[in-house]
Amino acid sequence: MTKAAATFRRALARRLMTADPRSLGAARIALALVLLIDLLRRVPDIDLWYGNHGLLTNHMMLWRPPTQWMFSLFFLASWADEAAIGFVLCGLAYLALLVGWRTRLAQILSAIAVISLHGRVTFVENGGDWMLSELALWTAFLPLGRRFSVDAARAGGADQRPVVSVAVLALLVQLAVSYLFNALHKGGPTWRQGSAVHYVIHQDRMVTAFGVWLRTHMTPLSSRILSYASLVMESLLPALVLSPWRQSITRRLAIALIIALHVGLQTVINVGVFSLVMIAYAPFLLTAADWQALSSTRLGAVARSWSARAAQAVARARSACGGAPVAASPASPPPAPALVFLRRLRTGAREAAAALMLLVLLTELFIGNPVLATRVRMWQPGWVKALVAYPRLIQAWNMFSPDVPTTDETVVVDAVTADGRHVDPYSARAGRYPNPGSAAIPARLDNDSFFFNYSARIPFTPAYWGGFSDWILAYPQRTGNERDAIVSFTASIVEDDSPPPGESEPRNVRARVFLSWPRR
């Protein structure tokens, strides 16, 4: 290696492959909290998405898989009660990660857990689910337990050594490309004219209560300001995240923009855990200078106090259990050469695996993003496709691209019961809904991300219509009333045109039947 190449490699490692252990500890806590939130939001509808009496039965998903390569331990569960046991195990892994107890094992188990949770219901996943799986994947290569953890307290001291790893670079690249391609793909009229935010808050299927309120105060000028501001932030973030210069400034600015962008997004539309996941990437951008500045504040003093109390609590617990107190041993003999070799071999294998997955990520960018796919034809062998699909390393970044939809849609079921009543079993479960069969969309459907993704996809996926029909016909088993037996139903996709800027009422409401029973 030439001197210039060696200098470049050292500079690259120092600037883009190094993380402060305190940043990793803070990021571990943020990741674990988002994982727990992601788990808990699935609990209310566990029977619907993870049981064989729901809309996505495991035999249907395995018979007609949405992707050739799928992994989920939840395919072993047939009943919601069995899936609930899996949820509990996932929660235990996430809690261990949160407190940093046996952190390495908790990282691996948490990655398996989140990939299993998402892999079971890929039909209703979104970009936030991908980013969460990817965050769990990349952090599995990093030592997240060196700071702010039970493991650190048990070790008797904090490990201050900076962490140098390919996985640090991969995390930065992952974050940067998600913003880069989202920005590059936003070239449609709604973004050019500045009406994007106006149309976003008129997406009744995903708008929040605050978003509905904001409609009455949104002017064409304010929509243009917010739309262009979103584009500017998404365009700046890749450079700020990957900048090797003035990182104490560029990364602080990146953190501020990430939080501002996603807090704003989360308050007006329901995008699942997407915004929370993106904010959970922010702690990785904290530098040693940030921690030094924080340590001199009152918050830093409080953190040190709590850290000391935690260490004392761990010491008391060890003493109560009969364990010997942990003491540093400066005179410890050096490890045996064989052990040193095995440790280096393990580290090398881990770094090689991280580098391989980073290469897979880069190739996938040419597959999932039209701005590249239309210019460069990238061939992926089957094993690369598998490495993308199994951990959900998908890189298709095109949220509200090239345009924000200027139409709205939902699914409405008009089912006739044995005693002649009209009911809508689907909309009643999904959230706010119109009268059965009504060709209208309420101002706020109150769907979560699972339901509005299912509603958007089921009309165009005939392979899953059988499962949808079976669930509708099982209505009396869920209500316990035999008079609710369904004698016929039609399922329609209801659409309307969102009001243009300056107006508030949708236009051109229309409905189209995509499924009926008995089949006509």
C-alpha positions as MATLAB code, in Angstrom:
seq = 'MTKAAATFRRALARRLMTADPRSLGAARIALALVLLIDLLRRVPDIDLWYGNHGLLTNHMMLWRPPTQWMFSLFFLASWADEAAIGFVLCGLAYLALLVGWRTRLAQILSAIAVISLHGRVTFVENGGDWMLSELALWTAFLPLGRRFSVDAARAGGADQRPVVSVAVLALLVQLAVSYLFNALHKGGPTWRQGSAVHYVIHQDRMVTAFGVWLRTHMTPLSSRILSYASLVMESLLPALVLSPWRQSITRRLAIALIIALHVGLQTVINVGVFSLVMIAYAPFLLTAADWQALSSTRLGAVARSWSARAAQAVARARSACGGAPVAASPASPPPAPALVFLRRLRTGAREAAAALMLLVLLTELFIGNPVLATRVRMWQPGWVKALVAYPRLIQAWNMFSPDVPTTDETVVVDAVTADGRHVDPYSARAGRYPNPGSAAIPARLDNDSFFFNYSARIPFTPAYWGGFSDWILAYPQRTGNERDAIVSFTASIVEDDSPPPGESEPRNVRARVFLSWPRR';
ca = [
       0.000    0.000    0.000;
       1.370    3.405   -0.961;
       1.794    6.139    1.616;
      -1.003    8.187    0.018;
      -3.385    5.220    0.109;
      -2.544    4.524    3.741;
      -3.138    8.159    4.637;
      -6.487    8.123    2.836;
      -7.534    4.914    4.610;
      -6.675    6.355    8.011;
      -8.555    9.570    7.223;
     -11.587    7.602    6.026;
     -11.559    5.470    9.154;
     -11.221    8.500   11.421;
     -13.911   10.584    9.733;
     -16.556    8.123    8.518;
     -15.921    4.800   10.240;
     -15.453    5.902   13.846;
     -18.139    6.286   16.504;
     -17.949    7.402   20.102;
     -19.029    4.583   22.477;
     -21.364    7.043   24.221;
     -23.118    7.668   20.901;
     -23.525    3.928   20.438;
     -24.936    3.591   23.952;
     -27.460    6.380   23.363;
     -28.353    4.891   19.977;
     -28.922    1.492   21.596;
     -31.478    3.006   23.951;
     -33.196    4.867   21.094;
     -33.299    1.724   18.947;
     -34.719   -0.395   21.767;
     -37.444    2.161   22.504;
     -38.534    2.262   18.854;
     -38.478   -1.545   18.695;
     -40.766   -1.690   21.735;
     -43.122    0.902   20.212;
     -43.171   -1.061   16.944;
     -44.027   -4.225   18.867;
     -46.745   -2.636   20.994;
     -48.503   -1.032   18.019;
     -48.990   -4.506   16.544;
     -50.631   -5.942   19.667;
     -54.212   -4.634   19.174;
     -54.529   -6.371   15.788;
     -52.345   -9.401   16.448;
     -55.206  -11.716   15.461;
     -55.715   -9.853   12.201;
     -52.132   -9.862   10.926;
     -50.464  -12.802   12.719;
     -53.228  -15.396   13.163;
     -54.856  -17.831   10.767;
     -58.260  -16.282   11.391;
     -57.092  -12.915   10.090;
     -56.492  -11.221    6.775;
     -52.959  -12.579    6.206;
     -53.017  -16.263    7.120;
     -49.617  -17.920    7.193;
     -50.599  -20.648    4.691;
     -51.780  -17.991    2.223;
     -48.573  -15.991    2.593;
     -46.451  -19.119    2.148;
     -48.506  -20.363   -0.801;
     -48.410  -16.989   -2.579;
     -45.438  -15.203   -1.021;
     -44.970  -11.521   -1.910;
     -41.254  -12.227   -2.311;
     -39.277  -15.332   -3.191;
     -37.157  -15.067   -0.049;
     -38.952  -14.674    3.265;
     -37.895  -15.280    6.839;
     -40.129  -15.113    9.887;
     -40.338  -17.281   12.960;
     -43.972  -16.173   13.173;
     -44.846  -18.529   10.329;
     -44.673  -21.171   13.075;
     -47.717  -19.598   14.777;
     -51.221  -20.452   13.599;
     -53.223  -18.845   16.391;
     -53.090  -15.352   17.844;
     -52.268  -16.887   21.252;
     -49.197  -18.558   19.762;
     -48.150  -15.304   18.108;
     -48.589  -13.579   21.483;
     -45.932  -15.864   22.968;
     -43.611  -14.737   20.169;
     -44.456  -11.111   20.970;
     -43.477  -11.654   24.602;
     -40.138  -13.174   23.564;
     -39.513  -10.233   21.221;
     -40.302   -7.840   24.041;
     -37.847   -9.566   26.382;
     -35.076   -9.280   23.779;
     -35.886   -5.585   23.293;
     -35.869   -4.928   27.049;
     -32.487   -6.637   27.379;
     -31.218   -4.383   24.599;
     -32.702   -1.316   26.289;
     -30.856   -1.838   29.568;
     -27.769   -3.312   27.917;
     -27.830   -6.712   29.615;
     -25.839   -9.283   27.640;
     -25.941   -6.708   24.907;
     -24.282   -8.666   22.114;
     -26.806  -11.478   22.451;
     -29.663   -8.990   22.818;
     -28.596   -7.267   19.580;
     -28.688  -10.511   17.622;
     -31.994  -11.631   19.137;
     -33.534   -8.205   18.555;
     -32.492   -8.252   14.885;
     -34.034  -11.710   14.459;
     -37.175  -10.545   16.276;
     -37.800   -7.432   14.206;
     -37.035   -9.211   10.927;
     -39.493  -11.957   11.938;
     -42.202   -9.470   12.901;
     -41.879   -7.619    9.605;
     -41.236  -10.661    7.424;
     -44.545  -12.215    8.477;
     -46.567   -9.237    7.189;
     -44.553   -7.862    4.273;
     -47.840   -7.165    2.461;
     -48.534   -4.230    4.809;
     -44.995   -2.980    5.483;
     -43.657    0.448    4.527;
     -40.339    2.298    4.366;
     -40.300    2.806    8.130;
     -40.348   -0.955    8.650;
     -37.416   -1.308    6.255;
     -35.404    1.384    8.015;
     -36.021   -0.223   11.408;
     -34.905   -3.663   10.200;
     -31.861   -2.075    8.596;
     -30.983   -0.190   11.777;
     -31.177   -3.423   13.763;
     -29.045   -5.164   11.126;
     -26.229   -2.596   10.996;
     -26.068   -2.165   14.762;
     -25.720   -5.935   15.183;
     -22.119   -5.456   13.976;
     -21.359   -2.782   16.609;
     -20.577   -2.907   20.357;
     -23.606   -1.042   21.692;
     -23.077   -2.066   25.302;
     -19.867   -0.229   26.161;
     -21.691    2.735   27.708;
     -24.974    3.355   29.534;
     -25.572   -0.360   30.059;
     -25.771   -3.053   32.700;
     -22.843   -4.760   30.981;
     -20.686   -1.651   31.402;
     -21.639   -1.382   35.076;
     -20.859   -5.053   35.652;
     -17.475   -4.615   33.970;
     -16.579   -2.060   36.632;
     -15.831    0.813   34.291;
     -16.704    2.538   31.059;
     -14.872    1.611   27.871;
     -13.716    4.917   26.407;
     -12.125    3.583   23.216;
     -13.602    4.873   19.953;
     -15.253    2.221   17.817;
     -13.877    1.829   14.287;
     -15.976   -0.352   11.992;
     -17.318   -0.698    8.466;
     -20.771   -0.866   10.087;
     -20.434    2.778   11.181;
     -19.900    3.769    7.546;
     -22.794    1.539    6.495;
     -25.116    3.289    8.954;
     -24.148    6.689    7.623;
     -24.581    5.540    4.024;
     -27.961    3.975    4.868;
     -29.207    7.213    6.383;
     -27.798    9.388    3.598;
     -29.171    7.392    0.655;
     -32.674    7.268    2.141;
     -32.800   11.079    2.006;
     -30.828   11.419   -1.226;
     -33.105    9.293   -3.383;
     -36.290   10.560   -1.777;
     -35.153   14.060   -2.751;
     -34.014   13.096   -6.264;
     -37.316   11.385   -7.047;
     -39.485   14.363   -6.037;
     -39.721   16.025   -9.441;
     -43.453   16.083  -10.119;
     -45.787   19.087  -10.381;
     -46.924   19.027   -6.749;
     -43.324   19.499   -5.604;
     -42.376   21.973   -8.327;
     -45.469   24.090   -7.707;
     -45.299   23.784   -3.917;
     -48.686   22.123   -3.422;
     -47.221   18.895   -1.998;
     -47.931   19.603    1.687;
     -51.470   20.721    0.823;
     -52.186   17.372   -0.837;
     -50.440   15.402    1.921;
     -52.819   16.674    4.591;
     -55.764   15.848    2.309;
     -54.858   12.156    2.352;
     -57.826   11.120    4.513;
     -56.537    7.571    4.846;
     -53.455    8.686    6.793;
     -54.065   12.230    8.066;
     -53.951   12.855   11.826;
     -56.401   14.959   13.849;
     -53.861   17.781   13.839;
     -53.556   17.456   10.054;
     -57.324   17.865    9.688;
     -57.155   21.013   11.825;
     -54.217   22.292    9.772;
     -56.285   22.070    6.562;
     -58.383   25.019    7.662;
     -55.255   27.158    8.117;
     -53.205   25.978    5.120;
     -52.877   28.620    2.427;
     -51.214   28.122   -0.971;
     -48.292   30.247    0.251;
     -47.768   28.259    3.447;
     -47.962   25.019    1.453;
     -45.254   26.283   -0.901;
     -43.011   27.297    2.001;
     -43.384   23.945    3.771;
     -43.057   21.906    0.556;
     -39.875   23.657   -0.538;
     -38.490   23.499    3.013;
     -38.993   19.720    3.041;
     -37.175   19.402   -0.279;
     -34.284   21.556    0.923;
     -33.893   19.553    4.134;
     -33.950   16.202    2.319;
     -31.430   17.512   -0.215;
     -29.025   18.854    2.425;
     -29.089   15.883    4.765;
     -26.986   13.437    2.647;
     -24.114   15.916    2.427;
     -24.368   16.834    6.113;
     -24.401   13.184    7.221;
     -21.452   12.111    5.070;
     -19.364   15.268    5.325;
     -15.811   14.482    6.543;
     -15.191   18.145    7.405;
     -16.428   20.288   10.296;
     -18.360   17.329   11.626;
     -19.184   18.944   14.954;
     -21.171   21.512   12.945;
     -22.503   19.479   10.033;
     -23.739   16.622   12.180;
     -25.406   18.882   14.717;
     -27.201   20.552   11.841;
     -28.133   17.126   10.436;
     -29.600   16.082   13.791;
     -31.632   19.300   13.998;
     -32.976   18.850   10.445;
     -33.846   15.177   10.999;
     -35.820   15.973   14.134;
     -37.570   18.982   12.588;
     -38.481   17.141    9.383;
     -39.865   14.047   11.058;
     -41.628   15.680   13.970;
     -43.426   17.798   11.384;
     -44.266   14.734    9.287;
     -45.490   12.661   12.228;
     -47.839   15.361   13.476;
     -49.818   15.569   10.224;
     -49.873   12.003    8.844;
     -49.686    8.510   10.264;
     -46.670    6.788    8.728;
     -46.228    4.083   11.342;
     -42.822    4.161   13.025;
     -41.076    5.812   10.074;
     -40.440    9.174   11.732;
     -39.417    7.603   15.041;
     -36.953    5.306   13.285;
     -35.351    8.160   11.378;
     -34.931   10.112   14.615;
     -33.419    6.989   16.210;
     -30.573    7.206   13.665;
     -29.653   10.666   14.999;
     -27.625    9.551   18.070;
     -25.088    7.920   15.757;
     -24.243   11.399   14.494;
     -23.161   12.642   17.928;
     -19.409   13.255   18.105;
     -16.967   13.261   21.013;
     -17.162   17.063   20.967;
     -20.910   16.876   21.543;
     -20.464   14.639   24.561;
     -17.724   16.877   25.906;
     -20.031   19.875   25.615;
     -22.884   17.943   27.197;
     -20.767   16.819   30.143;
     -20.267   20.426   31.234;
     -24.019   21.078   31.486;
     -26.423   20.265   34.297;
     -27.860   17.459   32.196;
     -24.404   15.900   32.050;
     -24.084   16.123   35.831;
     -27.452   14.416   36.260;
     -26.402   11.679   33.811;
     -23.166   11.054   35.738;
     -25.113   10.878   38.983;
     -27.543    8.332   37.581;
     -24.672    6.343   36.076;
     -22.950    6.185   39.478;
     -26.182    5.062   41.139;
     -26.675    2.383   38.506;
     -23.143    1.071   39.073;
     -23.779    0.972   42.827;
     -27.063   -0.873   42.302;
     -25.333   -3.476   40.127;
     -22.587   -3.886   42.751;
     -25.173   -4.388   45.505;
     -27.051   -6.908   43.368;
     -23.854   -8.861   42.739;
     -23.044   -8.814   46.431;
     -26.565   -9.988   47.350;
     -26.213  -12.870   44.898;
     -22.872  -13.881   46.362;
     -20.797  -12.532   43.489;
     -17.380  -11.025   44.017;
     -17.056   -7.284   43.432;
     -15.550   -6.279   40.125;
     -12.095   -4.758   40.375;
      -9.736   -3.644   37.695;
      -6.596   -5.715   37.492;
      -3.782   -3.716   35.918;
      -1.377   -6.568   36.497;
      -3.451   -9.088   34.553;
      -1.315  -11.289   32.338;
      -1.599  -10.741   28.592;
      -3.949  -13.121   26.772;
      -2.529  -16.207   25.152;
      -1.464  -15.837   21.491;
      -4.128  -18.336   20.418;
      -6.838  -16.263   22.088;
      -5.515  -13.085   20.461;
      -5.607  -14.819   17.089;
      -9.193  -16.010   17.600;
     -10.310  -12.531   18.628;
      -8.707  -10.995   15.560;
     -10.284  -13.681   13.391;
     -13.710  -12.948   14.873;
     -13.279   -9.209   14.356;
     -12.089   -9.726   10.791;
     -15.033  -11.984    9.998;
     -17.477   -9.457   11.458;
     -15.968   -6.589    9.463;
     -15.961   -8.684    6.279;
     -19.639   -9.505    6.793;
     -20.472   -5.827    7.337;
     -18.517   -4.889    4.192;
     -20.377   -7.547    2.193;
     -23.758   -6.250    3.353;
     -22.700   -2.688    2.540;
     -21.840   -3.834   -0.998;
     -25.251   -5.513   -1.219;
     -26.859   -2.226   -0.151;
     -25.024   -0.315   -2.875;
     -26.076   -2.768   -5.592;
     -29.689   -2.640   -4.396;
     -29.728    1.126   -4.927;
     -29.547    0.458   -8.689;
     -32.547   -1.883   -8.475;
     -34.984    0.024   -6.288;
     -34.476    3.626   -7.383;
     -35.668    4.738  -10.839;
     -33.157    7.579  -11.035;
     -30.420    4.910  -11.194;
     -32.343    1.921  -12.560;
     -33.278    3.779  -15.749;
     -29.629    4.650  -16.420;
     -27.662    1.623  -15.253;
     -28.801   -1.965  -15.535;
     -27.565   -3.805  -12.452;
     -27.635   -7.598  -12.391;
     -28.039   -9.295   -9.034;
     -27.353  -12.994   -8.561;
     -29.873  -14.963   -6.522;
     -27.766  -14.995   -3.356;
     -27.574  -11.175   -3.398;
     -31.339  -10.931   -3.818;
     -31.710  -13.264   -0.852;
     -29.397  -11.085    1.249;
     -31.642   -8.136    0.397;
     -34.973   -9.870    0.991;
     -34.325  -11.847    4.182;
     -33.239   -8.894    6.403;
     -35.472   -6.444    4.445;
     -32.469   -4.489    3.129;
     -34.708   -2.902    0.494;
     -33.515    0.430   -0.913;
     -36.547    1.772   -2.799;
     -36.709    5.358   -1.539;
     -39.600    7.156   -3.213;
     -41.969    8.387   -0.514;
     -44.489   10.781   -2.104;
     -42.451   10.574   -5.311;
     -42.453   11.799   -7.973;
     -45.658   13.424   -6.723;
     -47.910   13.460   -3.704;
     -51.149   11.675   -4.732;
     -53.864   14.106   -5.719;
     -56.514   11.438   -5.189;
     -57.614    9.597   -2.064;
     -58.890    6.058   -1.687;
     -60.212    3.457    0.721;
     -61.893    0.054    0.691;
     -65.587   -0.241    1.572;
     -67.503   -3.502    2.031;
     -71.285   -3.693    1.644;
     -72.245   -6.982    3.308;
     -75.838   -8.188    3.727;
     -76.599  -10.238    6.848;
     -79.071  -13.085    7.262;
     -81.667  -10.682    8.715;
     -81.234   -8.161    5.892;
     -78.963   -5.579    7.549;
     -76.054   -3.928    5.714;
     -72.742   -3.995    7.576;
     -69.097   -3.241    6.793;
     -66.908   -5.660    8.794;
     -63.673   -4.345    7.280;
     -64.135   -0.602    7.758;
     -65.520   -1.145   11.254;
     -62.206   -2.743   12.193;
     -59.992   -0.362   10.240;
     -61.130    2.892   11.884;
     -63.568    5.662   11.020;
     -65.712    4.601    8.090;
     -68.711    5.627    5.938;
     -71.994    3.745    5.907;
     -71.702    0.273    4.308;
     -71.443    0.638    0.564;
     -71.451    4.440    0.710;
     -69.420    6.087   -2.034;
     -67.788    8.631    0.250;
     -64.562    9.020    2.191;
     -64.790   10.724    5.611;
     -62.511   13.635    6.428;
     -60.309   11.335    8.488;
     -60.367    7.558    8.147;
     -58.142    7.104   11.228;
     -56.443    4.079    9.630;
     -53.087    2.980   10.972;
     -50.290    2.234    8.523;
     -51.209   -1.455    8.345;
     -54.790   -0.791    7.291;
     -54.125    1.925    4.734;
     -51.385   -0.171    3.148;
     -53.713   -3.194    3.038;
     -56.541   -1.064    1.585;
     -54.236    0.321   -1.105;
     -52.922   -3.114   -2.127;
     -55.713   -5.664   -1.718;
     -57.846   -4.437   -4.678;
     -54.924   -5.159   -7.011;
     -53.798   -8.480   -5.484;
     -56.292  -11.189   -6.551;
     -54.110  -13.903   -5.008;
     -55.174  -12.662   -1.564;
     -58.874  -12.124   -2.285;
     -59.697  -15.593   -0.964;
     -58.289  -14.700    2.454;
     -60.162  -11.395    2.403;
     -63.444  -13.144    1.537;
     -62.962  -15.809    4.226;
     -62.406  -13.128    6.836;
     -65.542  -11.200    5.801;
     -67.654  -14.373    5.860;
     -66.347  -15.242    9.352;
     -68.029  -12.105   10.715;
     -70.600  -14.002   12.858;
     -67.820  -16.002   14.552;
     -66.237  -12.742   15.664;
     -69.475  -11.133   16.851;
     -70.989  -14.289   18.367;
     -74.337  -13.486   16.736;
     -75.697  -15.996   14.228;
     -77.919  -13.301   12.694;
     -74.697  -11.647   11.479;
     -74.137  -14.464    8.985;
     -73.186  -12.908    5.645;
     -75.351  -13.947    2.694;
     -73.641  -11.657    0.147;
     -71.160   -8.816   -0.062;
     -69.386   -6.516   -2.483;
     -65.991   -4.944   -1.833;
     -65.304   -1.651   -3.573;
     -62.434    0.742   -3.876;
     -63.769    4.251   -3.265;
     -61.786    7.182   -4.653;
     -62.081   10.933   -4.857;
     -60.012   13.829   -6.155;
     -58.434   15.863   -3.388;
     -59.410   19.559   -3.383;
     -56.911   21.790   -5.185;
     -55.078   24.515   -3.226;
     -57.458   27.140   -1.951;
     -60.393   24.678   -1.706;
     -61.491   22.261    1.008;
     -63.986   19.787   -0.464;
     -63.009   16.703   -2.513;
     -64.417   16.164   -5.987;
     -65.452   13.377   -8.323;
     -66.246   10.659   -5.780;
     -66.378    7.275   -7.457;
     -66.547    3.605   -6.495;
     -65.538    0.436   -8.294;
     -66.367   -3.102   -7.197;
     -63.289   -5.336   -7.225;
     -64.692   -8.373   -5.399;
     -68.137   -9.836   -4.774;
     -69.593  -12.925   -3.092;
     -71.224  -15.042   -4.295;
     -69.037  -14.546   -7.347;
     -70.922  -12.909  -10.175;
];
